[in-house]
Structure formats: structure tokens, C-alpha cells
Amino acid sequence: MLNKILDFCFVTSKQPVLLKDLLVANVQHNEKMHVDAAKLGFRLKIGRAYFVYILIVSIIAIPLAGFSHNIFANIDSHASIVAAIIFTAVIFICFNFFRIWIKDKMASKVIEAAWKVHFPYFSYEEYRYKIEEIFHKAMKAEITKKDLEKYILDNLIKE
């Protein structure tokens, strides 16, 4: 279900992810930082994201409104107005969290797909931190982009 939502909400590039961009994105993803979507080749379709979010919120809000209607019908109208304002604010604030969450999920999906292209014999879950350490060593040693893949694979084989 999540993959269908991701495919619906994002445009992905047909261009492959470059090795250095993958390694930088892997470091950022491992450190729980926001990954640059443009370097990984995807973009959020904001209108579709709003549509999915509205569907999710409707599934939660409609039963909640039905339940709370009886409570607010018997209370002062000012309380229901304040509650409506707070509820509306929470819905709009939560969209930002939803947008960040869905971008992180898409980044994870794209990183894992690119990983299979650049490191087909090394599983992502097992080697993502090892390759991050090797990448940091390569940056300190000022290894060129051209020699980066060879340097990483040589160091992986040594370990």
C-alpha cells in the first residue's frame, strides 16, 4: 500500500543515481537528516500528496466528528468554535509532518534501489554503515570520483 502511495505522490527520474550522490544520501539518511530529493531524482507532487492526506484525515476525522458531535451539541457554542479552530490547526500542522515522513520513505526506497545498482553483492541493511565509514575515509584521503567505487570495493573486501 505504501509503495502505491509513493508512486502516486512522486515523480521519479529515469536517470540513475550517481555513486557519490548515493553515498552522500546514505550518510544523510543514516544520520536521520533530510536527503536532497533532486540528487536522488524524485519530486513530490504536492497536489497528490494533499489528496492522499485528505483521505487519511477523513478516515480519522469523520468518525471523530460523529462521536464528538453529541458532546459539543450540549456545550457552549464558544467551546465548539475553539475546538474547531484547534482541530483545523492540528490538521494543517500535521500535513507538514506527513510531507516530511513521505519524503523520507521515498528517499529510503530510492536509496535501496540505487544501492542494488551500485553494490549488488552487498545488502543495504548489512553494509550501509560500513560503506559510510569507508566513504568518510575516502573523503579524508581526497579520493577522486573516478576512483571512489574501486576504493570502496577494495576496502570492503579487506574487511
C-alpha positions in Angstrom: 0.0 0.0 0.0 2.8 2.4 0.9 4.6 1.8 -2.4 1.3 2.6 -4.3 1.0 5.9 -2.3 4.7 6.7 -3.0 4.3 6.0 -6.7 1.2 8.2 -6.8 2.7 11.1 -4.9 6.1 11.3 -6.5 7.7 11.8 -9.9 10.9 9.9 -10.3 13.7 10.5 -12.8 14.7 7.8 -15.3 18.3 8.8 -14.8 20.3 6.5 -12.5 21.6 7.9 -9.2 25.3 8.7 -9.3 27.6 6.9 -6.9 28.7 9.9 -5.0 25.1 11.2 -4.7 24.1 7.8 -3.4 26.9 7.8 -0.8 26.1 11.3 0.4 22.4 10.4 0.6 23.3 7.2 2.5 25.3 9.3 5.1 22.4 11.8 5.5 19.8 9.0 5.8 21.9 7.1 8.4 22.2 10.3 10.4 18.4 10.9 10.2 19.0 14.1 8.2 16.8 15.2 5.3 18.1 13.9 2.0 18.3 16.1 -1.1 15.4 14.8 -3.3 16.8 16.3 -6.5 20.1 14.4 -6.3 18.2 11.2 -5.8 15.9 12.0 -8.7 12.5 12.4 -7.2 10.0 15.2 -6.7 6.8 15.4 -4.6 3.6 16.1 -6.5 2.1 18.4 -3.8 -1.5 18.2 -5.1 -1.5 14.5 -4.9 0.1 14.5 -1.5 -2.7 16.7 -0.3 -5.3 14.4 -1.8 -3.8 11.3 0.0 -3.5 13.3 3.2 -7.2 14.4 3.0 -8.2 10.8 2.5 -6.2 9.7 5.6 -7.5 12.6 7.7 -11.1 11.9 6.5 -10.9 8.3 7.7 -9.9 9.6 11.2 -11.9 12.9 11.3 -15.4 11.7 10.2 -15.8 9.1 13.0 -14.3 11.5 15.5 -16.7 14.3 14.4 -19.7 11.9 14.7 -18.5 10.9 18.2 -17.8 14.5 19.4 -21.0 16.0 17.9 -23.1 14.9 20.8 -20.6 16.3 23.3 -20.3 19.7 21.6 -24.1 20.0 20.9 -24.7 20.2 24.7 -21.8 22.5 25.5 -21.5 26.3 24.9 -21.0 27.2 21.3 -17.8 29.1 22.1 -16.2 25.8 23.2 -17.1 24.1 19.9 -15.7 27.1 18.0 -12.4 26.9 19.9 -12.3 23.2 19.4 -12.9 23.5 15.7 -10.1 26.1 15.4 -7.6 23.9 17.3 -8.6 20.8 15.3 -8.2 22.6 12.0 -4.8 23.9 13.1 -3.7 20.4 14.0 -4.8 19.1 10.6 -2.7 21.7 8.8 0.3 21.3 11.0 0.2 17.6 10.7 0.4 17.9 6.9 4.0 19.2 7.2 4.9 16.1 9.3 3.2 13.9 6.7 5.1 15.6 3.9 8.4 15.0 5.7 7.5 11.4 6.5 6.6 10.6 3.0 9.7 12.2 1.6 11.8 10.1 4.0 10.1 6.9 2.9 10.7 7.8 -0.8 14.3 8.6 -0.1 14.7 5.2 1.6 13.1 3.5 -1.4 15.3 5.3 -3.9 18.5 4.7 -1.9 17.8 1.0 -1.6 17.1 0.8 -5.4 20.2 2.7 -6.3 22.2 0.5 -3.8 21.2 -2.6 -5.8 22.7 -1.0 -8.9 26.0 0.2 -7.4 26.6 -2.6 -4.8 24.6 -5.6 -6.0 26.5 -8.1 -3.9 26.3 -6.2 -0.6 22.9 -5.9 1.1 21.9 -2.4 2.1 20.9 -3.3 5.7 24.2 -5.0 6.4 26.7 -2.8 4.7 25.2 0.7 4.8 27.2 1.8 7.9 30.4 0.1 6.8 30.3 1.8 3.5 29.5 5.1 5.3 32.8 4.7 7.3 34.7 3.9 4.1 33.2 6.9 2.3 34.3 9.2 5.2 37.9 7.8 4.9 37.8 8.3 1.1 36.8 12.0 1.6 39.6 12.5 4.1 42.0 10.8 1.7 40.6 13.0 -1.2 39.9 10.1 -3.5 38.6 11.3 -6.8 35.1 10.4 -8.1 36.6 8.2 -10.7 38.5 6.0 -8.2 35.8 6.1 -5.5 34.0 2.9 -6.4 37.2 1.0 -6.6 38.4 2.4 -3.3 35.2 1.4 -1.5 35.1 -2.1 -3.0 38.7 -2.7 -2.2 38.2 -1.6 1.4 35.0 -3.8 1.7 36.9 -6.8 0.5 39.7 -6.2 3.1 37.2 -6.2 6.0 
